[in-house]
Amino acid sequence: MKTQTLAILLALLTAGCQTPTPNYDARFGDAVRDAKRKMTIHPDAGKTTDTGLGLDGRAAHDSLIRYHESFKEPPPVVNVINIGGAIGSGGGR
């Protein structure tokens, strides 16, 4: 009796170690890869030597300089105190 109980308990414990979803695991991550593919406008852009269209050299340079300058100082602090209701509602007094 004791050995049968031990054998059943051992069988139940080792059953949890088996992989019940091999079909799901084979396709794990397909949805994310498919979504990334659908969001990419031109997947072979890195393989071509074509220059970008729409900006000339001076505009691209100025844009890059403005972008770099924007990180030199932190953005201004905005103090918002709105406790207990809408600002400027005017009703109720």
ChimeraX attribute file (.defattr): number of C-alpha atoms within 10 A of each C-alpha:
attribute: neighborCount
match mode: 1-to-1
recipient: residues
	/A:1	6
	/A:2	6
	/A:3	8
	/A:4	9
	/A:5	10
	/A:6	11
	/A:7	12
	/A:8	10
	/A:9	12
	/A:10	11
	/A:11	11
	/A:12	11
	/A:13	10
	/A:14	9
	/A:15	11
	/A:16	9
	/A:17	8
	/A:18	7
	/A:19	8
	/A:20	10
	/A:21	8
	/A:22	9
	/A:23	8
	/A:24	9
	/A:25	10
	/A:26	9
	/A:27	9
	/A:28	11
	/A:29	10
	/A:30	10
	/A:31	10
	/A:32	10
	/A:33	10
	/A:34	10
	/A:35	10
	/A:36	10
	/A:37	12
	/A:38	11
	/A:39	9
	/A:40	10
	/A:41	8
	/A:42	9
	/A:43	10
	/A:44	8
	/A:45	10
	/A:46	8
	/A:47	7
	/A:48	7
	/A:49	7
	/A:50	8
	/A:51	7
	/A:52	7
	/A:53	6
	/A:54	7
	/A:55	11
	/A:56	9
	/A:57	8
	/A:58	9
	/A:59	11
	/A:60	12
	/A:61	12
	/A:62	11
	/A:63	13
	/A:64	12
	/A:65	11
	/A:66	11
	/A:67	11
	/A:68	10
	/A:69	10
	/A:70	11
	/A:71	9
	/A:72	8
	/A:73	7
	/A:74	7
	/A:75	8
	/A:76	6
	/A:77	6
	/A:78	6
	/A:79	6
	/A:80	6
	/A:81	7
	/A:82	8
	/A:83	7
	/A:84	6
	/A:85	7
	/A:86	8
	/A:87	9
	/A:88	6
	/A:89	7
	/A:90	7
	/A:91	5
	/A:92	4
	/A:93	3
